[in-house]
Amino acid sequence: MSPKKFETNAIRTQTEQTQHGEHSTPLFLTSSFVFDDAEEMRASFAEEKQRNIYSRFTNPNTNEFVEKICQMEGAADGCAFATGMAAVRRVLRCPLFRA
């Protein structure tokens, strides 16, 4: 099987369908996510469990965006910022924390 074309990766890389069977990724317009119990919440905040906690930290839409960009650019991982200045600030501050 030949590798997928750039355009195919751009379109087909997306989050899994929910129980509603939507055709494309829905917009997750929420600030926080529900936990089954206090232990799940504790484990999530302690980063022992990978899941969405709060939209400013992680969000299914942002995760899909990062996965698509990484797939198209051939990168192992990536991150997204709300503004260009936030990205510039992060790049400039990285060398300061290597010590």
Secondary structure, DSSP 8 states (H G I E B T S, - for coil): -----HHHHHHH------TT--SS------SB---SSHHHHHHHHTTSS----BTTT--HHHHHHHHHHHHHHT-S-----SSHHHHHHHHHHGGGG--
